Amino acid sequence: MRCRHLSKIIGILIIFLGFAMIFPILCSLVYKDGSLLSLLISMGITVVSGAVLYIAPGEASIDYISQKEGMAIVAVSWTCIGFFGALPFYLGGACPAFVDAFFESVSGFTTTGSSIMTDIEGITKSILLWRSLIQWLGGMGIIVLSLAILPFLGVGGMQLFKAEVPSPVPDKLSPRLTDSAKILWLVYISISMAEVLLLLFGGMDLYDSICHTLTTMPTGGFSTKNSSIAHYDSAYIDYVILIFMVLAGINFSLHYQMLRGKTLIFWRDSECRFFLLLCIGLTLAVSFDIYGTVYDTLGEAFRYASFQVVSIITTTGYGTSDYEQWPGFSQVIIFLCMFIGASAGSTGGGMKCVRIMVAFKYCSREVFTLIHPSSVSQVKMNGNVVPGHVLRSIMGFLTLYVAIFVICSMAVAAMGLDMVTAFTSVASCLGNIGPGFGDVGPTENFASIPYGAKWLLSWCMLLGRLEIYTVIILLAPEFWKK
């Protein structure tokens, strides 16, 4: 492992993060909200720290990145980014303790949306803009964004792309990796601009429209209001955000193909079809369950059910209703949505629909083989055979996901949390969702969680965002051997 090599690339990413703070600095100048000095100090510390890592003495030939180095760079850089991203929250006074600031920062970059802030509307506008911006950057991946820049500095990047892009098998949209990154970001920015305009049309002011777009597209869920989207009490705003949550939960390579004229690509892709039908089916189930028990009209029931189901299954975490007041059947569906997640290649978290599909197909094949021992059957997706190494990777991922969920839930419960809060807080953070049940429900937050649990849950958020393998592999002794 070439440590000097790693520090140079991580330094570049930290410098980029520091310069991204120019946006909340400009916001502070416009609104004169008193956070200017803390933001300038945060930017200075971040840029200088990144520069020190970049120019540190020693040989560093960075024309090639091995698979090991790619994974190490991704895991270490996301941790560092969480640390430096916390500075505006801590120095600006939004978070009383650094662990709270780190939790908020990691929650932002990993697009989890879990928060420790009890009075969001009392936070300055520039700090809230930074809180939204880090979700937008983390959504597609700050490292993928940097791939468009790193080649100019002599850095190869396919290993970074494989380690960071949220997909079992990352697709290269074009032969050149930088072109792929630019395509992904072009689609991401275009859809974001469309949402800003539609929210403005619905009565949101420009600031709130931008902030909510920055947290919808990455399926992050941070809001500028204490009561989240429920603050606006607008069916129009609910449905606009719902549509964009669905779009953000679809593989972004499909958006690109859609823009190139393949109008039926969403339906032809088996994972996207599964995701859309799942959203519709679960929405209808919850709608009929809460109709007459929580809401008097079917229209109201559908509005709130569709928003909450899509918000949780895409791991956005926005809220328009307190689902803890819903019947038990609906609460079970919401809880299960925390594990399913959105599509691979989207900005959503969770296990991902493609893994759920492959797991069911794999189990079906095993049952069929037991009945017909001499038969030869294969697992297929979109008409293509799923390679054996991908099957092993997916089954290993699901096993690790469940094991980490159980172990971390036990650890959090041991710190004094009740069973419901312990289980759902870990499910929320590992799936990058935001709210859970109990003390971390949709009308609560993570402020009362013990400090030890906040550190552990921050680690869970990183595990979920980087899809477990990239982080967990660093703990294996074999990884560091030649």
C-alpha positions in Angstrom: 0.0 0.0 0.0 1.6 3.3 -1.2 0.7 5.6 1.7 2.2 8.7 0.0 0.2 7.8 -3.1 -3.0 7.7 -1.1 -2.4 10.9 0.8 -1.9 12.9 -2.4 -5.3 11.8 -3.8 -7.1 12.3 -0.5 -5.5 15.7 -0.3 -7.0 16.6 -3.7 -10.5 15.6 -2.5 -10.2 17.5 0.7 -9.1 20.7 -1.2 -12.1 20.3 -3.4 -14.3 20.0 -0.4 -12.8 23.2 1.1 -13.5 25.2 -2.1 -17.1 23.9 -2.1 -17.6 25.9 1.1 -17.6 29.0 -1.1 -21.4 28.5 -1.7 -22.4 28.8 2.0 -19.9 31.7 2.4 -21.7 33.6 -0.4 -25.0 32.7 1.2 -23.8 34.2 4.5 -22.8 37.3 2.7 -26.2 37.7 1.1 -28.2 37.0 4.3 -25.7 38.5 6.7 -26.5 35.7 9.1 -23.4 35.8 11.3 -21.8 32.5 10.2 -19.3 34.1 7.8 -16.3 33.9 10.1 -16.9 30.2 11.1 -17.3 29.3 7.5 -14.1 31.1 6.4 -12.1 29.4 9.2 -13.6 26.0 8.2 -12.7 26.6 4.6 -9.1 27.7 5.6 -8.5 24.6 7.8 -9.9 22.3 5.1 -7.9 23.7 2.2 -4.7 23.9 4.1 -5.0 20.4 5.5 -5.7 19.1 2.0 -2.7 21.0 0.6 -0.4 19.6 3.3 -1.5 16.0 2.3 -1.0 16.8 -1.3 2.5 18.4 -1.1 3.9 16.2 1.6 7.4 15.0 0.7 8.0 11.6 -0.8 7.7 9.9 -4.2 4.1 9.5 -5.4 3.6 8.1 -8.9 -0.2 8.3 -9.3 -0.7 7.1 -12.9 -2.1 3.8 -11.7 -4.4 2.9 -8.8 -4.6 -0.8 -7.8 -7.9 -2.3 -6.5 -6.6 -2.3 -2.9 -5.6 1.3 -3.1 -8.9 2.3 -4.7 -10.9 0.8 -1.9 -8.5 2.3 0.8 -8.8 5.8 -0.9 -12.6 5.6 -0.9 -13.0 4.5 2.7 -10.4 6.8 4.1 -11.4 9.8 2.1 -15.1 9.5 3.0 -14.1 9.4 6.7 -11.9 12.5 6.2 -14.6 14.3 4.3 -17.0 13.6 7.2 -14.5 15.1 9.6 -13.8 18.3 7.6 -17.5 18.7 6.6 -18.3 18.8 10.3 -16.3 22.0 10.9 -19.0 24.5 9.8 -21.5 22.8 12.1 -19.1 22.7 15.1 -17.5 26.1 14.6 -20.8 27.7 13.6 -22.4 26.6 16.9 -25.1 24.4 15.2 -23.8 21.4 17.0 -22.7 21.6 20.7 -20.2 18.7 20.6 -17.9 17.6 17.8 -19.4 14.1 17.8 -22.8 15.7 17.0 -21.2 17.7 14.2 -19.4 14.6 12.8 -22.7 12.7 13.0 -24.5 15.4 11.1 -21.7 15.7 8.5 -21.5 11.9 7.9 -25.3 11.8 7.7 -25.2 14.5 5.1 -22.5 13.1 2.9 -23.9 9.5 3.1 -27.3 11.0 2.3 -28.8 9.3 5.4 -30.7 12.4 6.7 -30.5 11.4 10.4 -30.1 14.6 12.4 -29.3 15.7 15.9 -30.6 19.3 15.3 -33.6 20.0 17.5 -34.4 23.5 16.1 -33.6 23.4 12.4 -35.3 26.7 11.7 -33.1 28.4 14.3 -29.9 27.5 12.4 -28.5 30.2 10.1 -29.3 29.9 6.4 -25.7 29.5 5.3 -25.2 26.5 7.6 -28.4 24.9 6.4 -27.3 25.4 2.8 -24.0 23.6 3.6 -26.1 20.9 5.3 -28.1 20.5 2.0 -25.1 20.9 -0.3 -23.1 18.0 1.3 -26.0 15.7 0.6 -26.1 16.7 -3.0 -22.4 16.2 -3.3 -22.6 12.8 -1.5 -25.5 11.7 -3.6 -23.7 10.9 -6.8 -20.4 10.7 -4.9 -17.8 13.3 -4.3 -15.2 10.9 -5.7 -17.1 10.3 -8.9 -17.3 14.1 -9.4 -13.6 14.3 -8.9 -13.0 11.7 -11.6 -13.7 14.5 -14.1 -10.8 16.4 -12.5 -8.3 13.8 -11.4 -7.2 12.8 -14.9 -5.8 16.3 -15.5 -3.6 15.7 -12.5 -2.3 12.3 -13.8 -4.6 10.1 -11.7 -6.3 7.0 -13.1 -9.7 6.3 -11.7 -11.4 3.1 -12.7 -10.6 1.5 -9.4 -12.2 4.5 -7.6 -15.3 4.2 -9.8 -15.7 0.5 -9.0 -15.2 1.1 -5.2 -17.6 4.0 -4.9 -20.5 3.8 -7.4 -23.5 2.2 -5.6 -24.0 -0.8 -7.8 -23.1 -4.5 -7.7 -21.5 -4.2 -11.2 -20.9 -0.5 -12.1 -21.6 0.2 -15.7 -19.3 2.4 -17.8 -21.7 4.6 -19.8 -18.8 5.5 -22.2 -15.4 4.0 -22.9 -13.7 6.8 -21.1 -14.3 7.0 -17.4 -14.2 10.8 -17.2 -17.0 10.9 -19.8 -19.1 8.5 -17.7 -18.7 10.7 -14.7 -19.6 13.8 -16.7 -22.7 12.1 -18.1 -23.9 11.1 -14.7 -23.4 14.6 -13.3 -25.0 16.2 -16.4 -28.2 14.1 -15.8 -28.0 14.7 -12.0 -27.7 18.5 -12.5 -30.4 18.6 -15.2 -33.0 16.8 -13.1 -32.1 19.0 -10.1 -32.7 22.2 -12.1 -36.1 20.9 -13.2 -37.1 20.3 -9.6 -36.1 23.8 -8.4 -38.3 25.3 -11.1 -41.3 23.1 -10.2 -41.0 23.8 -6.5 -40.8 27.6 -7.2 -44.0 27.2 -9.2 -45.6 25.6 -6.2 -45.0 28.6 -3.9 -41.6 27.7 -2.3 -39.2 30.5 -2.1 -35.9 30.2 -4.0 -33.8 29.4 -1.0 -36.1 26.5 0.2 -36.5 25.3 -3.4 -32.7 25.0 -3.8 -32.2 23.4 -0.4 -34.9 20.8 -0.9 -33.8 20.0 -4.4 -30.2 19.5 -3.0 -31.6 16.9 -0.6 -34.2 15.3 -2.8 -32.0 14.3 -5.7 -29.4 12.5 -3.5 -32.4 10.9 -1.6 -31.0 12.6 1.5 -34.0 14.1 3.3 -32.5 17.1 5.2 -35.1 19.8 5.3 -34.9 23.5 6.3 -38.1 23.1 8.3 -38.6 21.4 11.7 -41.6 19.5 10.5 -39.9 18.6 7.1 -42.2 18.7 4.1 -45.3 18.6 6.3 -44.5 22.3 7.0 -45.9 23.3 3.6 -49.1 21.3 3.8 -49.3 21.3 0.0 -50.4 18.4 -2.1 -48.7 19.9 -5.1 -45.3 20.1 -3.3 -45.8 16.6 -1.9 -46.4 15.1 -5.4 -43.5 17.1 -7.0 -41.1 15.8 -4.4 -42.5 12.3 -4.7 -41.9 12.2 -8.4 -38.3 13.4 -8.0 -37.7 10.9 -5.2 -38.8 8.1 -7.6 -36.5 9.5 -10.3 -33.6 9.6 -7.9 -34.3 6.0 -6.9 -33.9 4.8 -10.5 -30.5 3.8 -12.0 -29.1 7.0 -13.4 -27.7 5.2 -16.5 -31.4 4.6 -17.4 -32.1 8.3 -17.3 -29.3 8.9 -19.7 -30.6 6.2 -22.1 -34.1 7.8 -21.7 -32.7 11.1 -22.8 -31.1 9.5 -25.8 -34.6 8.4 -27.0 -35.1 4.9 -25.4 -38.6 5.9 -24.1 -39.5 2.4 -22.8 -36.1 1.8 -21.0 -37.6 2.2 -17.5 -40.2 -0.6 -18.2 -37.8 -2.9 -20.1 -35.2 -2.9 -17.3 -36.3 -5.7 -14.9 -34.9 -4.0 -11.8 -36.6 -0.6 -12.5 -39.8 -2.4 -13.3 -39.6 -4.3 -10.0 -38.9 -1.0 -8.1 -41.8 0.8 -9.7 -44.3 -2.0 -9.1 -43.1 -2.4 -5.5 -43.7 1.3 -4.9 -47.2 1.1 -6.4 -48.1 -2.2 -4.6 -46.9 -1.1 -1.2 -48.5 2.4 -1.6 -51.9 0.8 -2.4 -51.6 -1.6 0.6 -50.8 1.2 3.0 -53.5 3.5 1.5 -56.3 1.0 2.1 -54.9 0.3 5.6 -55.0 3.9 6.7 -58.2 4.9 4.9 -60.9 5.2 7.4 -58.6 4.6 10.4 -56.3 7.6 10.0 -57.6 9.6 7.1 -61.3 10.1 6.2 -60.9 10.2 2.4 -59.1 7.8 0.0 -57.4 10.7 -1.7 -55.8 11.8 1.6 -54.8 8.3 2.4 -53.2 7.8 -1.0 -51.3 11.1 -0.8 -49.7 10.4 2.6 -49.2 6.7 2.0 -47.5 7.2 -1.4 -45.2 9.9 0.0 -44.1 8.0 3.0 -43.6 4.7 1.2 -41.6 6.3 -1.6 -39.6 8.4 0.9 -38.6 5.3 2.9 -38.0 2.9 0.1 -35.8 5.4 -1.8 -34.1 6.1 1.6 -34.9 9.8 1.3 -36.5 10.1 4.7 -38.7 13.2 4.2 -41.9 13.2 6.3 -45.4 14.5 5.8 -47.1 12.3 8.4 -46.2 10.5 11.6 -46.3 6.9 10.5 -45.9 5.8 14.1 -49.6 6.7 14.5 -50.6 4.4 11.6 -51.9 0.8 12.1 -49.4 -2.0 12.7 -49.7 -3.4 9.2 -48.6 -0.1 7.7 -45.8 0.3 10.2 -44.5 -3.2 9.3 -44.4 -2.2 5.6 -42.5 1.0 6.4 -40.0 -1.0 8.5 -39.5 -3.5 5.7 -39.0 -0.7 3.2 -36.0 0.4 5.2 -34.1 -2.8 4.1 -35.2 -3.0 0.5 -33.9 0.3 -0.8 -33.9 1.8 -4.3 -32.3 0.7 -7.5 -28.6 0.0 -8.0 -26.9 2.9 -9.7 -29.3 5.3 -8.0 -28.5 7.7 -5.2 -30.6 5.6 -2.8 -29.4 3.3 -0.1 -30.5 0.0 1.4 -29.9 -3.5 0.1 -31.0 -2.4 -3.4 -33.7 -4.0 -5.5 -31.4 -5.8 -7.8 -29.9 -7.8 -4.9 -33.3 -8.6 -3.5 -34.3 -9.9 -7.0 -31.2 -11.9 -7.5 -31.5 -13.5 -4.0 -35.0 -14.6 -4.7 -34.0 -16.0 -8.1 -31.1 -17.8 -6.4 -33.3 -19.3 -3.8 -35.8 -20.3 -6.5 -33.1 -22.0 -8.5 -31.9 -23.9 -5.4 -35.5 -25.2 -4.7 -35.8 -26.2 -8.4 -32.4 -28.0 -8.3 -33.6 -30.0 -5.2 -36.6 -31.2 -7.2 -34.7 -31.8 -10.4 -31.1 -32.7 -9.3 -29.9 -33.4 -12.9 -31.2 -30.1 -14.3 -28.9 -27.2 -15.2 -30.4 -23.8 -14.4 -29.0 -20.3 -14.2 -29.9 -17.0 -12.6 -30.7 -14.3 -15.2 -31.3 -10.6 -15.1 -32.7 -8.7 -18.1 -32.1 -11.9 -20.1 -28.4 -12.1 -19.2 -26.9 -14.8 -17.0 -25.6 -13.5 -13.7 -22.0 -14.6 -13.4 -21.0 -16.8 -10.5 -18.7 -14.2 -8.9 -21.5 -11.7 -8.9 -23.9 -14.2 -7.2 -21.3 -14.8 -4.5 -20.7 -11.1 -4.0 -24.5 -10.4 -3.7 -25.1 -13.3 -1.3 -22.1 -12.3 0.7 -23.3 -8.7 0.9 -26.7 -9.7 2.1 -25.2 -12.0 4.8 -22.9 -9.2 6.0 -25.7 -6.6 5.9 -27.9 -8.8 8.2 -25.0 -9.7 10.5 -23.9 -6.1 10.9 -27.5 -5.0 11.5 -27.9 -7.6 14.3 -24.5 -6.9 15.9 -24.8 -3.1 15.9 -28.4 -3.3 17.1 -27.2 -5.3 20.1 -24.4 -2.9 20.7 -26.7 0.2 20.6 -29.2 -1.6 22.9 -26.4 -2.2 25.3 -25.9 1.5 25.5 -29.3 2.0 27.1 -31.7 2.3 24.1 -35.0 0.4 24.0 -35.3 -2.4 21.5 -37.4 -0.6 18.9 -35.1 2.5 18.9 -32.0 0.3 18.8 -33.2 -1.8 15.9 -34.6 1.0 13.8 -31.8 3.4 14.4 -29.3 0.9 13.1 -31.6 0.0 10.2 -32.0 3.7 9.4 -28.3 4.5 9.5 -27.1 1.3 7.7 -29.8 1.8 5.0 -29.0 5.6 4.8 -32.7 6.4 5.4 -33.0 9.0 8.2 -36.0 8.4 10.5 -36.8 5.2 12.4 -39.2 4.3 15.1 -39.3 5.0 18.8 -37.0 7.7 20.1 -35.7 8.3 16.5 -39.1 8.3 14.8 -40.4 10.8 12.2 -41.2 13.4 14.8 -38.0 12.9 16.8 -34.3 12.9 16.0 -31.0 11.4 17.2 -30.0 14.2 19.6 -30.8 12.1 22.7 -28.7 9.1 21.5 -25.6 8.5 23.7 -22.2 9.7 22.2 -20.9 6.1 21.9 -24.0 5.1 19.8 -23.5 8.2 17.6 -20.0 7.1 16.7 -21.2 3.6 16.0 -24.1 4.8 13.9 -21.8 7.1 12.0 -19.8 4.1 11.1 -23.0 2.3 10.0 -23.8 5.2 7.7 -20.4 4.9 6.0 -20.8 1.2 5.7 -24.2 1.6 4.1 -23.1 4.4 1.7 -20.0 2.5 0.5 -21.9 -0.8 0.4 -20.1 -2.6 3.2 -17.3 -4.3 1.3 -15.2 -1.1 0.7 -15.1 -0.4 4.4 -15.1 -3.9 6.0 -12.3 -5.1 3.8 -9.9 -2.7 5.5 -10.4 -4.8 8.7 -9.1 -7.9 7.0 -5.4 -8.6 7.7 -5.0 -10.2 4.3 -5.8 -6.8 2.7 -2.6 -5.3 4.0 -0.4 -8.1 3.0 1.7 -8.0 -0.2 
